[in-house]
Amino acid sequence: MSSFIMAMNITSEARKTHSDMANQISISLEAFAENKVKVQGLYATLGRYDCLAVFEAEDQTVAFKVASQINAHGVLETETWPVIPFEDFSRLLG
């Protein structure tokens, strides 16, 4: 399994048209379960992004599919980063 972080922002259009934002976000995030992706954590933030998800997927193709499905709902825009544990990164540096 590969690890990823997905940063998400609520679209300006969704902010204007949906009064049930929490429900709309939940519907968008069903893409994780539909693709058998293990979400390790889902967080709301006060920073540049509205939400962050830390998850494991079989590979990058599955992560791309999940991001595409979430974006297709029109409620969230995503940015997804593959990540490795810092310990693994340190070994790569030697």
Secondary structure, 3 states (H helix, E strand, C coil): CEEEEEEEEECHHHHHHCCCHHHHHHHHHHHHHHCCCEEEEEEECCCCCCEEEEEEECCHHHHHHHHHHHHHCCCEEEEEEEECCHHHHHHHHC
